[in-house]
Amino acid sequence: MNRLASEAEMSPSVVMRLEKGTAPVNVATLLRYARVLGVTVKALFDFAWDDDES
């Protein structure tokens, strides 16, 4: 997480809050994450979603 924070030019605490979903996210942040991870922004949202929470 520290490396991601450093390369994305964010503090580790901000990265932690973003990962937990407790901080607001904007397009610029998504673009920095994707650049550091070497993926597209679309890939950040490419996950299985189970909307049947019974």
C-alpha positions in Angstrom: 0.0 0.0 0.0 2.9 2.4 0.7 4.3 1.8 -2.8 0.9 2.5 -4.4 0.5 5.6 -2.3 4.0 6.8 -3.2 3.7 6.2 -6.9 0.2 7.6 -7.1 1.4 10.7 -5.1 -1.1 10.1 -2.2 -0.6 9.5 1.4 -1.0 5.9 2.7 -3.9 7.0 4.8 -5.8 8.3 1.8 -5.1 5.0 -0.1 -6.4 3.1 2.9 -9.6 5.1 3.0 -10.1 4.7 -0.7 -9.6 1.0 -0.5 -12.1 0.7 2.3 -14.6 2.9 0.5 -14.6 5.6 3.2 -13.1 8.4 1.1 -14.6 10.1 -2.0 -13.0 9.1 -5.3 -12.7 11.3 -8.4 -11.7 10.5 -11.9 -8.2 11.9 -11.4 -7.7 9.4 -8.5 -8.9 6.5 -10.6 -6.6 7.5 -13.4 -3.6 7.6 -11.0 -4.5 4.2 -9.5 -4.8 2.7 -13.0 -1.5 4.2 -14.2 0.4 2.9 -11.1 -1.2 -0.6 -11.4 -0.6 -0.7 -15.2 -4.3 -1.3 -16.0 -7.2 0.6 -17.5 -9.7 2.4 -15.4 -12.3 0.0 -16.7 -10.3 -2.9 -15.3 -10.6 -1.4 -11.8 -14.3 -2.1 -12.1 -14.1 -5.5 -13.7 -15.2 -7.8 -10.9 -18.0 -10.2 -10.2 -21.0 -8.6 -8.6 -23.5 -10.6 -6.5 -26.6 -8.5 -6.1 -28.5 -11.3 -4.6 -27.6 -10.8 -0.9 -30.2 -13.1 0.7 
